[in-house]
Amino acid sequence: MLDIKIDELTVNNMMEKAIQEKIDELANEKYFLTYKELSDYLNISKPIIDDRFVKNGLNYYKIGKKYLFKKKEVEEYLDNITAQMDLKNNDFMYFKNNRIEVKS
């Protein structure tokens, strides 16, 4: 059996460091993604994003000529689609023309 002893100061320092790392991570996380950022994030081209996701209900926000996507909504949209997939039905092509509702 192990007998590990850690003083309270060490534990507090470890907790503070972990909390600060999480705060920094959250502070650097983007709320909106541009088409390019979304394409890089998903490793999918813009035409595929348009054809498979936007045309099938992925929310976007337009500012002038710029299209923005909420990262959280993208993740929820993909979670909804992939939850409907199985081993035989796992191709995004299947979901073309089937609007997927994102529950907020």
ZIKA-V549819 format. One record per helix or strand of 3 or more residues. SS is the DSSP state (2 for helix, 1 for strand). FROM is the first residue (numbers start at 0). TO is the last residue. If there is no record, write none. Layout:
# ZIKA-V549819
ss={SS	SS}
from={FROM	FROM}
to={TO	TO}
This chain:
# ZIKA-V549819
ss={2	1	2	2	1	1	2	2}
from={7	31	34	45	60	65	70	91}
to={27	33	41	55	62	69	82	94}
